[in-house]
Amino acid sequence: MKSDPSERRAIVTALVLIVGGLAVIFDSTIVSIALDTLATDLHVPVSTVQWVSTGYLLALAVTIPVVAWGQARIGGKRLWMIALTVFLVASVLCSLAWDAPSLIAFRVLQGLGGGLMMPLMATLAMQQVAGTGVKLGKLMAVVSLPAALGPILGPTLGGVILTWLDWHWLFWVNVPFCLVGLLLAWRMLPADRPTGRAKLDVVGLLLLSPALVGVLYGLSNAGRDGGFGRFDVVVPLAVGAVLLVAFVIVALRRAGAALVDVRLFARRAVGSSSTVLFLSGATLFGSMLLLPLYFQNVRGETALVAGLLLIPQGVGTLVSRTLAGRLTDRIGARWVAVGGFVLTAVATVPFALADATTNVPWLLAVLFLRGVGLGAVMIPVMSVAYVGIERSDVPHASILTRLAQQVGGAFGTAILAVILEAGIMSAHTPVEVAAAFDGAFWWAVGFTVVATAVAFVLPGRVPEVSSPASAPGRAGAPAAPPRAEAPAGVETSVAASASRPTA
C-alpha cells in the first residue's frame, strides 16, 4: 500500500527527532571508552572520573519522570527544543571543562537535557501517527535508528579522537547534531498546544526521582571491590526501594493526576514490554561492559582497535531494523522478539567459550549475528508498549518503558561487573583471566534466556494506529485534547487492539 501524506508526515517527524537523538546516543557511547584517558589527563583516580558517567546517569533519572508533566505544560515541540538546547550548551561547556569537578558538573547538565529527550522522542513520534494508519513496527524501525548507529560510530569516533586529538573534542561531536536538530525541529516539527495548566505532582517527584537516584547509584557502585556488600550499595538500594514502593502507593491513589501513571503496568502491552525491556537492557548494557574489556584485557587490544572490532555488532543491529519492523507488523511482536533473543543468546555463547587465541574473524561474524538479534528484539518490544493505549497515555508509557530499560541496564551491568571483578581478583594467569570473562558471558547468556521466556507473554500482533472509534479508552482517563495543526481526520488515540489487520 502506498504511503499517504499522513504517513509521510509521521516518518518525517521521526527523522527530525532522531537527528537530535543521535547526539545523546553518540555522547554516551563515546564517553564510555574515554574514562581511563580522562583520569590520566585530569590527574584524578578512576573512582573520581567515574562520576563523569555516574553523574550523567543520575541526572537522567531525575528528569525522565517529569517529561509527561513538561509536555502537558508547555507542549512537546517546545520541550524538545529546550532539552536539545540544554544538551547543546552542556556539550560546549564539557569541551571547555578545566578539571574533573567542572567536567562532572557539566555532564550532569547534559544528563538533564538527555533525560528529557529520550522518552520525549518516542512520545512525539507515537502521538504524531495517531489516526494515520502507520504501522508501529515500521515507525519504530525509524525511531530506533540512533540506537543502531550509536554502537557503530560512537566507539570508533571516540577511539579516533583519543588517538589523534585530545578528550575535549569528544564533546564537540554533539554540536553539529544539536544545531541541525534544532533547526529541523523549529521548521518541521508540528506545533502542539499545551494540554492545560497541568499541576506538577510534587509528592510523586520527591519520591520517584530520589528513588531512581538511589537505585541507580547503588547499582553503579556494585562493580567495585566488595560488590553488593558495600555500604554505598546496600544503603542507596534500600532507600531507593523504599521510596519506589512509596511512590507506587501514592501514584495508585492519585490515579490520572500522578507524576507517572503506574496503572498502565496493568495493561498487558505496557507491563510485558517494560519487563522485557528491563531484561533486554541487562543483556545489551551488560554486554557493552564485557565486550570491549574482553578485547582489551584478554587480547591486549587498544581502545581504538576494540572499538573497531565492535562495529560488526552495530552493523548487524542496523541491517535488521527494517526487516524486524516489517516482521513485527506482519507476524506480531512476540515471535520476532523471541527469535531475536534466541539469536542473541546463541551468538553470545562463543564469547563464553573464547580465550586469547580464539579466531577473530569468527568472533566478528558472531558479533554481527548478535547485532541482528538485538535489533530484532528492540523494535517489536518498543512497538508493542503502545498497543491499546490512548494518546494522552503515550507520554506515561514512554517514561515507564524508558525507566525499565535504564534500570535494567544498570542492574545487568552491576551483576556482570561484580561477577567479572570476582573472577579477575582470583585470577593469577592470563588463562584464568579469560576464564573470568567466560563466566561473566555465561551470565549474559542466562539473562538472555530469561528474557526469551518472558517474551512469550508479549501480545501477538502489533496493529496499526487506529481511530478512537475502535480504541477502548482507559477508565477515568481524561480526553486527549486536539493537536494543533492536525489535519482533518487525524484522531486522538493510539494503537487500539481492535484496529484492522495488517496486510
Secondary structure, 3 states (H helix, E strand, C coil): CCCCHHHHHHHHHHHHHHHHHHHHHHHHHHHCCCHHHHHHHHCCCHHHHCHHHHHHHHHHHHHHHHHHHHHHHHCHHHHHHHHHHHHHHHHHHHHCCCCHHHHHHHHHHHHHHHHHHHHHHHHHHHHHCCCCCCEHHHHHHHHCHHHHHHHHHHHHHHHHHHHHCCHHHHCCCHHHHHHHHHHHHHHHCCCCCCCCCCCCCHHHHHHHHHHHHHHHHHHHHCCCCCHHHCHHHHHHHHHHHHHHHHHHHHHHHHHHHCCCCHHHHHCHHHHHHHHHHHHHHHHHHHHHHHHHHHHHHHCCCCHHHHHHHCHHHHHHHHHHHHHHHHHHHHHCHHHHHHHHHHHHHHHHHHHHCCCCCCCHHHHHHHHHHHHHHHHHHHHHHHHHCCCCEEHHHHHHHHHHHHHHHHHHHHHHHHHHHHHHHHHHHCCCCHHHHHHHHHHHHHHHHHHHHHHHHHHCCCCCCCCECCCHHHCCCCCCCCCCCCCCCCCCCCCCEECCCCCCCCC
